Amino acid sequence: GDKLEEARQIVGDMLGRMSERERFVVMAHFGLSGEQPRTFKGIGNELQLSASWVRDIQEAGLSARRLGDSLTHLNELALKGRHVIEVYIPQR
């Protein structure tokens, strides 16, 4: 319904604030393109990077400094729907 569409818009906004590489990593890791979620190692193999470097790219893309308002809004929306979600916010 409306809450799901609003959540999709928030996630789209969050992805729009990321670099192309950050967006690719986040979408691949969480399966946001409709495919199976991928491991950092699998993504790293494709990008020719280590798994830890891929994790660092994701953490930069999901940084609270950049996405704080959107993360807060997404959590509030989830709580209103009586579904509790926890969003990992790297501290940087």
C-alpha positions as CSV (number, residue, x, y, z in Angstrom):
1,G,0.0,0.0,0.0
2,D,1.0,3.6,0.6
3,K,3.6,2.7,3.3
4,L,5.4,0.3,1.0
5,E,5.5,2.9,-1.8
6,E,6.7,5.5,0.7
7,A,9.4,3.1,1.8
8,R,10.5,2.5,-1.8
9,Q,10.8,6.2,-2.3
10,I,12.9,6.6,0.8
11,V,15.2,3.8,-0.3
12,G,15.4,5.3,-3.8
13,D,16.4,8.6,-2.3
14,M,19.0,6.9,-0.1
15,L,20.5,5.1,-3.2
16,G,20.5,8.4,-5.1
17,R,22.8,9.9,-2.5
18,M,25.4,7.2,-3.0
19,S,28.2,7.1,-5.5
20,E,27.8,4.6,-8.4
21,R,30.1,2.1,-6.7
22,E,28.4,2.4,-3.3
23,R,25.0,2.0,-5.0
24,F,26.1,-1.1,-6.9
25,V,27.5,-2.7,-3.7
26,V,24.5,-1.9,-1.5
27,M,22.0,-3.1,-4.2
28,A,24.0,-6.3,-4.8
29,H,24.5,-7.1,-1.1
30,F,20.9,-6.7,-0.2
31,G,19.4,-8.0,-3.5
32,L,17.6,-4.8,-4.3
33,S,17.5,-5.5,-8.0
34,G,15.4,-8.6,-7.5
35,E,18.3,-11.0,-7.5
36,Q,19.6,-13.0,-4.6
37,P,21.6,-11.0,-2.1
38,R,25.3,-11.4,-2.7
39,T,28.3,-11.8,-0.3
40,F,31.0,-9.2,0.1
41,K,33.4,-11.8,-1.3
42,G,31.2,-12.4,-4.4
43,I,30.9,-8.7,-5.1
44,G,34.6,-8.2,-4.5
45,N,35.4,-11.0,-7.0
46,E,33.4,-9.1,-9.6
47,L,35.0,-5.7,-8.8
48,Q,38.5,-7.2,-8.2
49,L,38.5,-6.0,-4.6
50,S,38.8,-7.7,-1.2
51,A,35.7,-8.5,0.7
52,S,36.7,-6.1,3.5
53,W,37.1,-3.3,0.9
54,V,33.6,-4.0,-0.4
55,R,32.3,-3.9,3.1
56,D,34.0,-0.5,3.6
57,I,32.4,0.8,0.4
58,Q,29.0,-0.3,1.7
59,E,29.6,1.3,5.1
60,A,30.5,4.6,3.4
61,G,27.3,4.4,1.3
62,L,25.2,3.7,4.4
63,S,26.9,6.3,6.6
64,A,24.6,8.0,9.1
65,R,26.1,11.4,8.2
66,R,24.8,11.0,4.7
67,L,21.6,9.1,5.2
68,G,20.5,10.0,8.8
69,D,17.2,11.7,7.9
70,S,16.2,9.0,5.5
71,L,17.1,6.2,7.9
72,T,15.1,7.9,10.6
73,H,12.1,8.3,8.3
74,L,12.3,4.7,7.2
75,N,12.4,3.4,10.8
76,E,9.5,5.7,11.8
77,L,7.5,4.4,8.8
78,A,8.2,0.8,9.8
79,L,7.3,1.4,13.5
80,K,3.9,3.0,12.4
81,G,3.2,-0.2,10.5
82,R,3.9,-2.2,13.7
83,H,6.9,-3.8,12.0
84,V,10.2,-3.2,13.7
85,I,13.2,-3.0,11.5
86,E,16.7,-2.3,12.6
87,V,19.0,-0.4,10.2
88,Y,22.7,-0.8,10.7
89,I,24.3,2.6,10.9
90,P,28.1,2.5,10.7
91,Q,29.7,5.1,13.0
92,R,32.1,7.2,11.1
